[in-house]
Amino acid sequence: MSRIVGRRQIREGRGLGERLAEIVVYLIIAAAVIWGGRWYFVVFRHSPKVALGRYLGLIKSGDSKAQYEMLSASSKQFFPTRDAYEDKWQSAQNLAGRVAGWEFETIKESGDKAEITAVVNVRRAGQELYQASSDPYKDEYVLVKEAGGWRIALDQSRIKSADAAKDMRR
């Protein structure tokens, strides 16, 4: 009887160089993810740009209670209560639903003070939400860093979009 003898397949394993290269790539990816996560959660989320964006979003939604909580201590001296803030500051409620969007042009941060120039697009009074035209207002906000994070200092800011809120008296 004859026996069929076949050639044995040579199986090549992965070499040490290939494994090392993969490990280095995985370590670089892990370090980049950790660095990016740290930057986002520690640096970016606590920046004045994010605080101002949150404040403008609250103006857009008309949430005057949360707006008042974001004011600096010096602004709260001018507006001692939330009701005073709503009465004296027309933007607190009169721009609800009228803010179409905003863009930040310049950001100057020095220590515990930040100056941000923002272009706020506000729909005209009496205009419906589906109508696209809006007027741009160049506002200069001043933010101060306090114990609770970045706060809006309305007393130091030059805000022109407040003029659009005066058009809608209740």
N, C-alpha and C positions, 0 to 999 in steps of 0.2 A: 504494500500500500504506500501510496505516495502521500506525502505530507506537503501541504501548501504553506509555505513560509512567506509571510509578507514582511515588508520593511516596516520597521517600527517608526511611528511618527515622532519627529523631534519637536518637542514643545519647548518653546523658548519662554522663559519667565521674564517678568519686568525687572530690569536691572536697577541697581541702586541709584544711578544717575537720574533715571526717569522718575523714580519715587521721590527723590529729593527735590526735583523740579516741581512736581505736583504739590508737595508740602510747602514749598516756598510761595507758590502762587496762592494756595489756600490761606497762608498766613498773611500775605499782603492784602487779600480780599477782606479777611476778618479785621485787620487793622484799619482798613479804609472804612468799613461799616461802623466800627466802634468810634473812630474819629468823627465821622459824619453824624452819628447819633448824638455824640457828646456836643458837637457844635450846634446842632438843631435844638436839643433840649436844654442846654445850659446857656448858650450864648444868644442864639437867634430869638428864641421865644421870650427872652427877657430884655429885648432891645427896645429902644424908643420907637422905632418904626412899627413894630408889632403893636405897641401900646396905642399909638395914634391910629393905626388901622382899626383896632378894636373900638376906639372912641368914635371914629367916623361911622363904623358899622352900627353902633348904638344910636347915633343921630339918625341914620337912615331908617332904623327900625322904630325910632320914637321912644326908646326905653330910657326915660329921664332919670329913673332911680339908679340904674347902673351907670349912666353918664355922670351923675353927681358923685358917685363913689370913686370915679376916676379923676376927680379934680384935685389939684394940689391944695396944701394947707392955706396958702396965700389966697387962692381963689375962693376957698370955703369961708374966708373971713369976709369977702365981699358978698357971697351968697351963703348966709349962715344956715339956711334950711333948704331942703329940696324944693319946697313950695316957692321960696324966694328965687331959687335957680330957675324954676319953670316960668315964673312971672317976669323976671328981669332979663333972662336970656332967651330971646325969641327962637334961636336954633334948637332949643331943647325939645320942642314938640312940633314946631311949624315946618320943619324940614323932613318930617317923617314921610317916607315914600317918595320924596322929591329928589333925593340925592341919587343921581344916576351912576356915579362912580368917582374915583379919585386916583391920582398918580402922584408919587413923591418925586420932586425934582432934585432938591439938594438936602443933604443931611449933614449937619455939623454937630458932632458930639464932643464935648470937652468936660471931663469929670462928671459932675452931677447935673449937668445942664445940656440939653440938646435942642437945636433949632432945626426945624424941618419945614421946608417950603413944599406945599401941596397944592395941586390944581384940583379943585373940587367942582365937578359938573353937577349943576342943579337944574332941574326942570322948572319951567316957568309956572307961575301960579295959575291954577285952573286948568292945567294941561293934564291929560289922561296918561296913565302909565304906558300905554302902547305907543304914544307919540314920542318920537325919538329925539327931538331937538332939546338941547339943554345949553345953559350958559356956563362958561368956565369962570371960576373965581380963584384967584391966586391968594391963598392963605399962608400966613407965616405963623406956625405954631411953636411955642416954647414948652418944652417938657422938663420937669425937674425930677431927680431921683430922690425918692423918700423911702421910708422904712418898708412900705408895701410894694415898692417897684416904681416904675415911671408913671408920673402923674401929669395931667394937662394943666398948665398955668395960663388960664384965660386972661388974667390981669396983665400978663406980659406979652401976649400974642396979638398979632394984627390979623384979624379974621374978616375978610370981605364977604364971605358967603353968608354972614349974618344979615347982610342987607337984603338978601333974597327972602329971608324968613320974615322980614318986616312987611313984605308985600301981602302976607297972608294973616292979617289980624283976625282974631276970633271974635 
